[in-house]
Amino acid sequence: MKLKKLVSILLALLMTVFFVGSSFASTLEEIVSRGELRVAVQSGAPPYAFIDKHGDPSGSMVDFTKGMADAMGVKLKILDYDWDGLIPALLSGKADILAADMTPTLKRALKVTFTDPWIYVQPCIFTKTEASFQTLADVNKPSVTVGVLLGSTGEVIAKKYLPNAKIKSYKGGGRMVVQALEAGHIDAGVNDDLAVLTVLPDFPPNSIRLLDKRLGQGKDPLAFAVRPESVNLWQWINLYFKTIRANGTYDKNIAYWMQGTDWKKDH
């Protein structure tokens, strides 16, 4: 009886491995068979993803996914969603990849599988240049309203490090919070420093500044995401980034989109 039971258990395990393995490979195979890579982005977040002056999807993450589609030999389809619609679009199968300036967190990882980080950014507080705020304590008061992006890591960090301030959440990209600050609807904002610095040239010169004190315990990673069953695609994306880091494509992307503003002339 013990031998029969053991054989039954082993057969069950083998069948599980077979079916799970088939599931793992299905997403990548489906993309190639379909001839199209579908990517969910939030287009209000330059330099990561945005709609340029020609009406085309552009940005660092868009360029990365174009490279992925080319390497797969398929077409790229960019799908634009609000921040709170990104994960549902991925889980529903409307998109194969989630490509946004999203930080992997334990809570988010309960739903989706994140790739290895592709860049690290630093959360910050920003305010009008003439504002008197100099420290976290200056901002962390009931009389201060702080703008954040709905569902973002910045929202979580603001609530943690500025518990006494009023937190006001906005839907859309990082530009929304800067616009709210310029319009006087909020006293300060929280977002990653790269997202803030990138949009500042679109506003009056020297009108906004970043506080010296950064938020959090260090730099936050940003990563792509796939559905939990898409392990083969997850492995492929990690390999893609290792490949482009080795051949210089990654460095060119970062230099163009993240380390300068020349792209504003082109897009």
N, C-alpha and C positions, 0 to 999 in steps of 0.2 A: 504493500500500500504506500509505503514511504517513497519507493522508487517511482511509482506511478504519479504520486503527488508532485514529486520533484520534476518529473518530465513535463507535467502539465504547466507548472510554474515557468519552466524554461521556455516552453512553446509560447506561453502568453507574453513573456518578455520579448521574445524574438518578433512576434507579431506587432507588439507595441513599437519596437525600434523601427520595424519596416514602415508602418503607417506614419509614424512621426517623422521619419527621414523623408518620406515622400512629401509630407506636408511642408517640411523645411525648404525643399527645393522648388515647390510649386510657384511661389511668387516670382522668382527670377525667371523661371521657365515661362510663366504666363506673360511677363513683360516682353520677353524676346519673341514669343509666339504672336502676341498682340501687335508688336512692332511699335510700341509706344510706352514711354516712361511717364507716369503721371505723378506730379510733384505738388504738394500743398505748400503754399507760401502765404505770408502776410505782406502785401505789397506796399504797406505804408512804413517800411522800416529800412530806409537807406542807411548805410551802404550795403546792407544784407540783401534786401529785395525791395524793389519799387517799380513803378511804371514810369518810364522816362519820357522826355519831351516828344518822342516819336510815337508814343503809345505802346511801346514794347516792354515786356518784363525785363528788368535789368538788375544788376547787383552781384555781389560776390558769390552768394549762394546760388543764384541763377546760373552764373558762369560755371560753377562747380557741377551743377546738375546737367548743364549742356555737355560738359566733358564726359559725364557718366553715360548719358544717352548715346553720344558718339562712340564710346568704347563698347557699348552693348550693341551698336548697329541699329538703333531704333530712333524714332522721333521723340522730341520732348514736348510734353503738354504741361503748362504751368496753370495751376488752379489756385485762385485767390480767395482767401478766407479771412474773416476777423479772427483775432487771437483765440477766442473761446470756441471757434469752429474747427481749428486745426486738428486736434486730436480726434474729435468725432469723425472728421473726413477721412483720416487715416484708418481708424478702426472699422468704419463702414465699408472700406474697400474702394471708396471713390478715388483715393490717392494711394500710391505705392510707397512714397517717401514723404516724410514731413521735413521741410527745409526752412527753418525759421531760427531767429536768434533766441533759441530756447535752451535754458539750463537744465541738465539732467537732475532731477530730484527723486528722492525715494518714493514720494507720492505719485509723481508722474510715471515712474518706472513700474508701478503696479499695473499700468494700462499698456504702455508701449515699451519697446526695447530701443535704447539709445546706442548709437555708434560711439566709437572712441571720440573724445573731444577734438574739434578741428581748430579751435582758437580759445583763448582765455581773455576775459574782459573784467573790468573792475567797477562794481556798483558805486555810484556817487550821488551827492546832493548838489543840485544847481539852483541858482536863484538869480534875481536881477542884480546887476552890478552895484546899484546904489543901495541895495538892501543892507541892513546892519548885521545880518547873520554872519558869524565867524566860526562857531563851533556847533557840535551836535546839540548841546544844551540850549543854544539859542533857538534852534528849530523845533526842538522837542517840547513844545508848549501848547496848551489848549487853544491859544489865540492864533496859532499858525496852521494854515491849510496846505497840505502837501499833495501834489498830484502824482499819480502813478498810472501804469497801464493795467487794465483789468486782467487778472489771471497771470500776471507776470511775476518773475522772481523779485523784481523791484517792489511789487506790492507786498510780498511776504516780508522782505527785508525792512521796508518802511514801517510796517506794523510791529516788527520786532525791535528795531532800534529807535523808533520814534513813537512810542506807545501813547504819549500824551498829546501828540499833534492830531489834527483832523485829517484823515486820509480820504482823498477824493479820487475815484477811479475813472479812467477814460478808456473807451474802446478805440482801437486803431493802433497806429504806429507811434514811435517816439516823438514825432513831430507834433502830435496832438497835445502832449504835455507842455512842450515848449511854447506852443501857440497859446495855451491856457495861461501860462506864466506871463507872456507878453501882454495878454489881454487883461491881466489883473484878476483872473478868476481864482488863482492860487498864489501862495507866497513863495513856494519852492517846489521842486520836483525831484523824483528819484528814478534813475535809469542807469544803464551801464554807460561808462564814460565815453566809449567809442561812438555809441548811438547819439549821444548829446553833441559831442564835438563835431560830428559829421554834418549835422543840420544847422549849426550855429552860423555858418556863412550865409545862410538864406534869411537871416534876421539882421536887424540893425547892428552895425559893428560895436563891439564892446558893451552890448546891452545885457549880456548874461555871463555869469562866471560860475565856476565849480568851486565848492568848498574844498579846502586842503585836506580835511579829514575824510577818507573814504569809508564806506560802509562795509560791514561783514568782516570775515576773518582772512580774507585774501581774494585772489582773483577767482572769478566764476567761469567754469567751462561752458562752451556752447557745443551742441552736438546735433546731428541728424537723428531721425527716429524712424523705425519701421514697426510693423505689427509683430507681436511676440512669436508668431509662427514663421515669420520670414527670416529664419536664421541664415539661410544661404545668401539672401540679399544683404543682410547685416554684415556677414563676412566679406562679401564682395565690396561693399562700400568702404570698409576698413582697409581692404587691399588696395582699392582705388586711391585712397589718400596716401598710403605708403608709397605707391607708384609715382604719384605726381609730386610728392615731397622729394623723391629721389631724382626726378628728371627736371626739376626747376619750375614746373607749372604752378605749383602751390605758391612759391615765393613771388612769382610774377603777379598772381591774383591778389595776394596780400599787399604787395607794394602799390598796386594800382588802386585798389578799392579802400584799403585801410590806412595807408600811410601817406596819403595825399588827397588833393581834391581836384586833380586834373580831369577825373571822370565826369565832373559836373559840366565841363565844356562839351563832352561827347554825348552825354545823356541828359 
